[in-house]
Structure formats: C-alpha cells, structure tokens
Amino acid sequence: MSLPDFLIAGVPKAGTTALHAALAGHPQLFLPQVKEPKFFLSDGPPPTVGGPGDVQTYQEHVWRRPDYERLFDPAPPGVLKGEATPFYLYDLAAHDRIKALIPDVRLIILLRDPVDRAHSNWTHLWVAGLEEEADFLAACHAEQARKAAHWADFWHYIGLGLYGRQLQHLYQRFSRDQVLLLRYRDLKDEPAETLDRVCAFLGVRTGVLTAIPRENVNRHYVEDNRVNRAIRGLLRSGGNFGHRFPVPLRLAARGPLLTLLHRKRGNRPVTTPAERAALLPYFADDIALLQDVTGESYDDWLSLDRHARAR
C-alpha cells in the first residue's frame, strides 16, 4: 500500500505550490508531479456541475484509490511521501476521510491573512478570465449565491479564510503534534528557517532546503475594458462547456485567448483600506476563535492601520 506520510493541507493562495516545489527537492522526501490530486475531497466521483471551469477541474481529480496510490509508487525506499491539496483544511468531511485512511499522517497548514488571501484568490480567477465580477467586494458578496449554485470551493473567497472553525474541527480528529501551522509571510520572508521547521516536523534532515522556488506568480495586469470583457466572456464560455472536448483541443482554444488577455504586464491590484474595512467583519469572530484554538496571536490581521501603513 502506497499512501502519503504527510499532507500540505491548506490553504489556497498561501504558498502551498511553492512549498510543494521546495520540498520536492529534499532527498528524503517524495512528492508526486501531480499537485493537488484532491483525493480526500470526495468519497467517489467528483461533482459534475459548478461554476466556470469547475467541471474541467473536477475531471482532473484523482479520486480512485488505485490511481491515488500509483502517484506514490515511484518513491524510493525509505523516503517520506507527501502531497499538497490546499482544500483539505476547508473541506471538513475530508478531515474524516483522512483520519479513516491515514490516521498517523502529518499535516502542514499555511495560513495567510484572510482578506489578503481572498483578494489573491479573486485576482487568480480574474486573471484567468473566469471571474466575471470586476469589483472584488461584489465578487465576495456573490459567494452565497455561488455556493447555492454548487460552484467549487475555490470561489468561496470568504469561507476559505475562516480558519478558526476549520482548525477547531481538525483538532478534534488529529492530535496537535500531528499538525504544523505556518504563516505565509514566514515562508516568504524567512524561507530557510521556515523550511527547516517543516523538515524538523517531518523528521528529515534540516539545512538542505534554503529557498522557495517562484511558483504560481502571475504579473499580468488585466484591465476591465470592452475588449477584455469580450475575451473573458469567451473564456468563461469555454470554462462552462470545455469539459465536453478533449484536453488538447481545450488548451489550443484557450491559449491564444489568454495570451490576448495577458497582453499587458504590470502590478496586480492590491486590497484597499476601504475593501479591508468592508471585509474584516466577516472574519473578526473567526480570528478570535483561531486565537483561542491555536493559542497564538493573529491580532495583526485585524489591524487596518498596519495595512494602510504598508501601502
């Protein structure tokens, strides 16, 4: 039986792709080339409906156990095996599936300021041409309607950032010594020290990894103008119907549209103090719960003044 010894279990847009790439370079660790197999997100086939692009993503899920185990078959003897699916923390049912199959697993969780995380999430989908809301707050306020329409978790800009309740549920199933909490900013600002923390947690040699690869970085600036709205409309249409066509054909049609959409490069938008003030009430109670659950302070995430000064 070939199952993972550790999981990078959360959260989206908090450095999980970069951490996956960094750990893959450690000789005592093995991570499959398939990032985000999403095996524990369902008990069987994934859904067949969703928002723009969701069904195509569902088609990529490695949901059959033999296929999942084959991801780890190439691991050399004696190494620790792991994978990264940053939605495991958010999906509470996944906690039970993980506990049932690999109860001794070690879980690595990266947390990011929930407003910044939500904005990065929105930007990711906006740059991909899938998000129709040009206004970040409007996209956040559309979340409940999108949930009711069964859009995938990646569209849950606010819900994905409610870490307190997610960790509370996780700690009811796993002991705290099985869970390593990291902050996104530590991975970004102190990569060598943070990677050593991860390696020590996993019980492999420290001092081997010193840098984080630049993964999943997009410098494109996408204006909201008439031409781009037309391009995004075509991309969303492809996202809704592309799953009916072979992958090579989908990519061949999507590539030129993305190239045209990304014809300009520039600084990606950042959250404004007004946007932050509007969203903080959604997270305030959960951040208090997060502090109670972890025993750590996250008061800086509630500081409007600090974020205003950072600009």
Buried (B, 14 or more C-beta within 10 A) or exposed (E): EEBBBBBBBBBBBBBBBBBBBBBBBBEBBBBBEBBBBBBBBBEEEBBEEBBBBBBBBBEEBBBEEEEBBEBBEEBEEEBBBBBBBBBBBBBBEBBEBBBEBBEEBBBBBBBBBBBBBBBBBBBBBBBBBBBBBBEBBEBBBBBEEBBEEEBBBBBBBBBBBBBBBBBBBBBEBBEEEBBBBBBBBBBBEEBEEBBBBBBEBBEBBBEBBEEBBEBBEEEBBBEEEEEBEEBBEBBBEBBBEBBEBEEEEBEEBBEEBBEBBBEEEEEBBEBBEEBBEBBBEBBEEBBBBBBEBBEEEBEEBBBEEEBEEEE
